[in-house]
Amino acid sequence: MERIQPGPGQESVWDYPRPPALELSSEQIAVVLGGQVIAETSRSWRILETSHPPTYYLPRSAFVAGSLRAAGGTSYCEWKGVAEYLDLIGGDRVAERQAWWYPTPTQSYAALEDHVALYPGAMDLCTVDGERVAAQPGNFYGGWVTSRVVGPFKGTPGTSYW
């Protein structure tokens, strides 16, 4: 696949570094599940990694009380450390294991402590500055695709070994 040239105001995921960059964001983020807004913030962190659209980490305090519930299982990121999974609850919906966080992130990513990332495709709606987010392709990655980023993105068929 060939890199898409970014236009004005856009970023190419192929310009993102590896290991990933951690960038503070003041974009307005909203998450809706079960017809209810379960999180809102204008202060989050973006993880920017080569070939991936940004993954947003929202402060736990941005989530409505009762919308986060511990779920089983962990996974390991070579840069951020051990992640634990969370269920998201909104209205009459439960999105099982559709969020994760790093209780004790590595020193380089210490800012992610008490921040939660989620799979936007499992939500009713996620927005960034009012724009509806599309989920990163595939069933493993948690990137948020907006008109601000261009790919191609890891996760589409044939990208497993990028």
Residue, then its C-alpha position, 0 to 999 in steps of 0.5 A: m500500500e502506498r502512503i497517502q499524502p496529507g492535505p492541509g490540516q492533516e497528519s499522515v500516520w506514516d509520519y508518526p514515530r516508533p516507539p509511539a509519541l505521547e501528545l497532550s490534546s485539548e480536543q473536545i472528546a465525547v463518548v456515547l454508549g447506550g444512548q448516554v454520554i459516558a465520557e467527556t473531556s477537553r484534556s486527553w492524551r494521544i498515542l501516535e504510532t507509525s501506521h496507526p490512527p491516534t489512540y485517545y486516553l481519557p482521564r478516569s475523571a472524564f467518565v460518568a460514575g458507574s460507567l467503568r467496571a473492572a474486567g478480566g484479563t491483561s495484555y502487554c505493550e512493549w512500550k507502555g507495560v501491562a494493560e488491564y481491561l474494563d467493561l464500559i456501561g451506558g444506558d442498557r448496554v455493556a461493552e465488555r472488555q472494550a476499554w483498557w488502562y495501564p495501572t503502572p505504565t512505564q516511565s516513558y508513558a507515566a502520564l497515562e496513569d489513571h487514563v483509559a483508552l477504548y475501542p470507538g467501534a464498540m460505542d454508539l458514538c465517539t467524537v473529536d471536536g464534534e466530528r464522528v470518529a470511525a474505528q481503526p480497521g481490524n479487531f485488535y487496534g483502538g485507533w480513532v480515524t477522523s478527517r485529520v489523519v490519513g493512512p493507509f492504516k494498519g488493520t486492513p486486510g494484508t497489513s498483519y506483518w507491517 
